[in-house]
Amino acid sequence: MKRVMWPAVQAGRYWSIAVLAAGLTLGTVGQAFALSFTFSDKDFLSGASWGTMDLSVVDSNTLAVIYTASGAIPGGSQATAFAFATNPNATLSSVTNPADGAYSWDENSLDWVKYSRSTENLPQVANADEFNPQPTKNSPFWFEFAATEGRANTITPPGILPGKSDIFSLNFTGAPDFTAASFNLANFVDLTGVRFQSLPCDINGGSLFLAGKPTTTATPVPEPSTLLLLGAGFLGLGLIRRKKIY
C-alpha cells in the first residue's frame, strides 16, 4: 500500500501521544507491540489523510486506541465511530475511557462505548477499491465490532474534531494473550475503520466511512530494562560532555 504521511499536530500533543503510545506497552514482561493506521481516500482531499490511529498493548486482554484527526480536514468534521476486525476473531467485552483529566489532550466530553448493533448496519467503505481484498458487507473481510460515542445503538455526532485527539480502550475475551512473546499485533488486527460525519454535502453526501491503511508494522517496544540501560547511557554521555565543558 502507498505510504501516507501523518498529518501535522501540535508539537506538545504529538509528543505526549507518542510517549503514551509507547509507554502503554511497557508494563508487559515480554515484547509489546504498537501499530499505526492512516485513513485516506484518493477521491477526497486529493488523497490526503483524514487522521491517524495508534493501537498499542495495555495488558493481556486490552488494547489502547488513540485517534488524531488531521487539522487539514473540513472544519466541523467529526470522527464519530471506529470499527475493527481481528484474526482470530475475538469478542469485544467492553469499551472504556480514561478518567477525565488523565491526559491533557484527551477529549473528556467524549465517552466511547461498544456499538450494540450489527456491523452490517455500518455504511459501505468509501475507499474499498484501494484494498485487496475489498472490505464489503456480507463478506469474510468486514468489521466484527465497533465503538461509538455516547449511545450504543446509534452513530451520530459528537465526535473528534479536526486537530483533536482522543483515547479509549478495547477490552477482549477469547483473544490471544497480548503480552505473550509470540503475539503479533499486525497479524491480529485485520481491519480498522473510521466513520466521519458533519462533512460538507459535496463530500460523499456529508459522511464518509474509511478503512485504515497500515503506516507501520507491529514493532517491538523496548522492555523497561532496555529503557533503563538506554537512559543510563544518555545520562553518562551528558556527564562526560558536562565534564569537558567545565
C-alpha positions, 0 to 999 in steps of 0.5 A: 500500500502507498505510504501516507504521511501523518498529518501535522499536530501540535508539537506538545500533543504529538509528543505526549501521544507518542510517549503514551503510545509507547509507554502503554506497552511497557508494563508487559514482561515480554515484547509489546507491540504498537501499530499505526493506521492512516485513513485516506481516500484518493477521491477526497482531499486529493488523497490526503489523510483524514487522521491517524490511529495508534493501537498499542498493548495495555495488558493481556486482554486490552488494547489502547486506541488513540485517534488524531484527526488531521487539522487539514480536514473540513472544519466541523468534521467529526470522527464519530465511530471506529470499527475493527476486525481481528484474526482470530476473531475475538469478542469485544467485552467492553469499551472504556475511557480514561478518567477525565483529566488523565491526559491533557489532550484527551477529549473528556466530553467524549465517552466511547462505548461498544456499538450494540448493533450489527456491523452490517448496519455500518455504511459501505467503505468509501475507499474499498477499491484501494484494498485487496481484498475489498472490505464489503458487507456480507463478506469474510473481510468486514468489521466484527465490532465497533465503538461509538460515542455516547449511545450504543445503538446509534452513530451520530455526532459528537465526535473528534474534531479536526486537530483533536485527539482522543483515547479509549480502550478495547477490552477482549475475551477469547483473544490471544494473550497480548503480552505473550512473546509470540503475539503479533499485533499486525497479524491480529488486527485485520481491519480498522475503520473510521466513520466521519460525519458533519462533512460538507454535502459535496463530500460523499453526501456529508459522511464518509466511512474509511478503512485504515491503511497500515503506516507501520508494522507491529514493532517491538517496544523496548522492555523497561530494562532496555529503557533503563540501560538506554537512559543510563547511557544518555545520562553518562554521555551528558556527564562526560560532555558536562565534564569537558565543558567545565 
